[in-house]
Amino acid sequence: MSQIKIYGVREHLDPVKTRMSDVIHSCVVDALSFPQDKRAHRFFPLDREDFYYPAGRTERYTILEISMFEGRSVEAKKHLIRLLFERMQAELGLDPADLEITITETPKHNWGFRGQPGDEIGLNYKVEV
């Protein structure tokens, strides 16, 4: 299970949302062996006056917050991060300096979906990759 929040300046984020979601999902599928039909992305396009970002970044600065079950290896998470930097630059022209990624992991029992706690639901994919 994973959920991804994407934050950026509205004028730069809105035109690429669909393509960015596809790129992000391809990285999650390849790095974490995620099923093709599992995608939970939410975009938060912000007005310029609502989004402060560090010096040395451009208005294309984008933040990805990835929340997922614990259990993936360090190598798998690093692979995901590297793929995101690589593909976001190659496919969207987003400079790595303008992309920030955080991964937050929580135990399955801290999730609730399909009417049950996450640790009581049978998944059709492996979390331990």
N, C-alpha and C positions, 0 to 999 in steps of 0.2 A: 504494500500500500504506500502510495506517496501522493502528496498534494504540492503544487507549485504555485507560488505567488510571484508575479512579475510586476515590478514598479519602474516607471520611467516618465519622462516628460511627454505629455499627451501628443504634441505635434510630431514627435519622433516615434512614439510607441504605436499609436493607432494605425498608421499605414502598414506596419509590418506584423501585426498581431497574429494573423493566421499563419504566415510563413514562420514566424518565431516559434509558435506553438509546435509546428511540424518539426523544426530543428531540435527544439528541446526534447520532444518526445522521441525522436530518433536516437538521441544521446542516451536517454533513460533506457530505451529498449536494448541498445547495444551494450551499454556498460553494466546494467543491472539485470539483464535477461527478463525485462518486463514484457508482459503481453501487449500486442499491438492495440488491443481494444481497451486498455486501461489508461485513460488520460484524464487528469484532474488539474487543469490550469486555470488560474484566475488572474486577469490583468487589472492593474490599478494605474490607469493613465492619470497623471497629475498635472495640474496647471503649474507653470514655471514658478510662481510665487509660493507653491506648496511643496516644492522639492528642492531641498538644499543638498548639495553634493560637494565632495572634497575638491580642493584646488588640483589642477592638472587633469581634470576630467572635462569632457565636453557635454553639450546638452543631450547627447545620445546615451549618457550614463544610465545604466540599467542594473537593477538589483534583482537577483533570483533568490528566493527563499524556498528551500526544498525541505519539506517535512515528511518523514517516512519512518516506517517500523525500524527498530534496531535489528541488526543481524548481518548487514552487509560488511564485507571485509574492507579494511583500509585501502587495499589495492583497488577494489571495485569503486569505492567512492572517489579516489584520486583519478581513476580512469574516467569516471563521469565528469569530473571537473575539467580534466584536460580536453575531453571531447567537446564540452560546452564552449570552452575558449576557442578551440580550433574551428568548429563548425559555425559558431556565431560570427566569427571573422570571415571565414571563407564564403558563407552563404548569405550573410546579411551585411557584411562590411563593418561589423561592430568591432572596434579596436579592443584588444584585451584590457587596456587601461580603463575602458568605459564599461566593463562588466565586473560585477561583484556577485559572488555566489556564497551562500551559507547553506549548510546541511544541518538539520536538527533531527535527531533520532529519538524516538520514544518507544517504550515497551508496547507490545501489541495490546496488552490489557488497558492501556490508556487511550485507545481508539474505540470508537463506537460507530458501526455502520451496518446496514441491512438489518437493523433492529437488535443487534447483539454486540457484546464486547468483542474487540478485534481478536483476542486470543481464543475465542470460541468458534470462529468462522474458518471453514476450510477454504483455502485459496487454491486457485488453479495455476499457481506459479511458485517458484522457490524464492524465499527471502534471503537465505543464506548463500550468497554468491561471492 
